[in-house]
Every structure is written in C-alpha cells, then in structure tokens.
Amino acid sequence: MLKSQLIHPEILAALGGSGHFSQVLIADGNFPVAGNRGPNAKIVHLNLAPGMVDSLTVLDALLTAIPVQAATVMEPPSDYAPPITEIYREKLGPDVTWNQMERWAFYDKIASPTTTLIIATGEQRRFANLLLEVGMVKLAAENF
C-alpha cells in the first residue's frame, strides 16, 4: 500500500516527527547506541547479525524519503582512510556539505536534542557511522 521505498514503520514515524536541521545517525555495529543518544532520539535496531542490515542499505532507503543537506563522520586515525567514506560521499552527491569531527565531539553532536533517530545497523566496516542532517524539500518554483 505504500509507494515509498522506505516502509519501516518506526523509521517513518521518527522521520515524520523530524524537521529541517534534525539529525539522523546511521550507526555501525560498533557504535554504543544505548549510551550515546540525545533526549529526542528514537533508536531503531536493524542489527540482526553482523553485516545485516548494512549502513549502505539504510542510507539508500533514507535517501528515498528525506533530503540531506549535511553529513558528518568521525575522524579516523591519521594512518587510516575508511573506504566507506568515499562511497557515502558518492551516494550523497556534491550538494551535501561534508564534515569530519573528532570522536568525542562527534559523540556530543549525536547526543544533542536535534538528533531524532538512531538506526543501529550490523555494519562491520570501521568508521562507518554517518550522521545526516535533514534538509528541506524545495518546491519546483524555488531556487535557493
């Protein structure tokens, strides 16, 4: 009955209650979701088994439902470049503002009241946490 590619009821409800500048975290399998959430964050567990559901599958579904204006990842060690970061950047496109933050600053950003949804995945790749900032839907006649 739904025409959207995203049909998960809890995720849809959380997104429906979100707005411009709200944050959505796609958490990898190593992220401690229970201890790192803001007061308004709904946690949805999709981490059935290692690798299931992965973060790219979640991102693809979210991109069918929300506009994204910015993305933030945790800064990796200087000797490691997470391959998943480039995949995220490609999927999000050139119009999305890209940020990296030091680990503890990243955790603080997630714990803010603007985080409305945390999706726990079974993603096994290192440094795969992705914090999305919801943008606004532009009408066809708007040009800004």
C-alpha positions as CSV (number, residue, x, y, z in Angstrom):
1,M,0.0,0.0,0.0
2,L,3.0,2.4,0.5
3,K,4.7,3.6,-2.7
4,S,7.8,4.7,-0.9
5,Q,11.0,2.5,-0.9
6,L,11.2,3.1,2.8
7,I,8.4,1.1,4.6
8,H,9.8,0.6,8.2
9,P,7.0,2.0,10.4
10,E,9.3,3.2,13.3
11,I,11.7,4.9,11.0
12,L,8.9,6.6,9.1
13,A,7.3,7.8,12.3
14,A,10.6,9.2,13.6
15,L,11.3,10.9,10.3
16,G,7.7,12.3,10.2
17,G,8.4,13.9,13.6
18,S,11.7,15.4,12.4
19,G,12.2,18.6,10.6
20,H,14.8,20.8,8.9
21,F,18.1,20.5,10.8
22,S,17.1,17.3,12.6
23,Q,19.9,14.7,12.7
24,V,19.7,11.0,11.8
25,L,22.5,8.7,12.7
26,I,23.2,5.5,10.8
27,A,25.2,3.7,13.5
28,D,27.7,0.9,12.6
29,G,27.8,-2.3,14.5
30,N,30.4,-1.0,16.9
31,F,28.6,2.2,18.0
32,P,27.3,2.2,21.6
33,V,23.8,3.3,20.9
34,A,22.5,2.8,24.4
35,G,24.9,5.3,26.0
36,N,25.1,7.9,23.2
37,R,21.7,9.3,22.4
38,G,20.1,12.6,22.8
39,P,16.8,13.2,24.7
40,N,14.7,13.2,21.5
41,A,16.4,10.2,19.7
42,K,14.3,7.2,18.8
43,I,16.5,4.1,18.5
44,V,15.6,1.6,15.8
45,H,17.5,-1.7,15.9
46,L,18.2,-3.2,12.4
47,N,21.3,-5.1,13.6
48,L,20.1,-8.6,13.2
49,A,23.5,-10.2,12.6
50,P,27.0,-9.0,11.6
51,G,26.7,-7.4,8.2
52,M,22.9,-7.4,8.3
53,V,21.5,-4.8,7.7
54,D,24.5,-2.7,6.4
55,S,24.8,1.0,6.5
56,L,24.7,1.5,2.7
57,T,21.3,-0.3,2.5
58,V,19.9,2.0,5.2
59,L,21.4,5.1,3.5
60,D,19.8,4.1,0.2
61,A,16.4,3.7,1.8
62,L,16.7,7.0,3.7
63,L,17.6,8.9,0.6
64,T,14.3,7.9,-1.0
65,A,12.5,9.6,1.9
66,I,14.4,12.7,3.1
67,P,16.5,15.4,1.7
68,V,20.0,15.6,3.2
69,Q,21.9,18.9,3.5
70,A,24.9,17.8,5.5
71,A,26.7,14.7,6.6
72,T,29.3,14.2,9.4
73,V,31.6,11.2,10.1
74,M,34.0,10.5,12.9
75,E,37.6,11.5,12.1
76,P,39.6,8.3,11.7
77,P,43.3,7.8,12.8
78,S,45.7,9.7,10.6
79,D,47.0,6.4,9.1
80,Y,43.6,5.1,8.0
81,A,41.2,6.2,5.3
82,P,37.9,4.4,5.6
83,P,36.9,3.2,2.2
84,I,33.2,3.6,3.1
85,T,33.6,7.3,3.4
86,E,34.1,7.7,-0.3
87,I,31.1,5.5,-1.0
88,Y,29.0,7.8,1.3
89,R,30.2,10.9,-0.4
90,E,29.4,9.5,-3.8
91,K,25.9,8.4,-2.8
92,L,25.2,11.8,-1.1
93,G,26.4,13.8,-4.0
94,P,28.3,17.1,-4.3
95,D,25.5,19.3,-2.9
96,V,25.7,17.8,0.6
97,T,28.0,19.6,3.0
98,W,30.7,17.2,4.3
99,N,32.2,17.3,7.8
100,Q,34.6,15.2,9.9
101,M,34.7,15.5,13.7
102,E,37.0,14.3,16.4
103,R,35.5,11.2,18.2
104,W,34.3,12.9,21.4
105,A,32.9,15.9,19.6
106,F,31.1,13.6,17.2
107,Y,29.5,11.8,20.2
108,D,28.5,15.1,21.7
109,K,26.9,16.1,18.4
110,I,24.9,12.9,18.4
111,A,23.7,13.4,22.0
112,S,22.2,16.8,21.1
113,P,18.4,17.4,21.2
114,T,18.4,17.7,17.4
115,T,19.1,14.0,16.9
116,T,15.7,12.4,16.3
117,L,16.6,9.0,15.0
118,I,19.5,6.5,15.6
119,I,19.4,3.4,13.3
120,A,21.6,0.6,14.7
121,T,22.9,-1.5,11.8
122,G,25.0,-4.6,11.6
123,E,27.6,-2.7,9.6
124,Q,31.1,-4.2,10.2
125,R,33.3,-1.7,8.3
126,R,35.3,0.5,10.6
127,F,34.4,4.2,11.0
128,A,31.1,3.7,9.2
129,N,28.9,5.9,11.5
130,L,27.2,8.5,9.4
131,L,25.3,11.5,10.9
132,L,22.9,13.0,8.4
133,E,21.3,16.5,8.7
134,V,17.8,16.7,7.3
135,G,17.4,19.4,4.7
136,M,14.3,21.0,3.3
137,V,12.1,20.0,0.4
138,K,12.3,22.6,-2.3
139,L,9.3,23.3,-4.4
140,A,9.8,23.3,-8.2
141,A,9.5,27.0,-8.3
142,E,12.0,27.7,-5.6
143,N,15.6,28.4,-6.5
144,F,17.8,28.8,-3.3
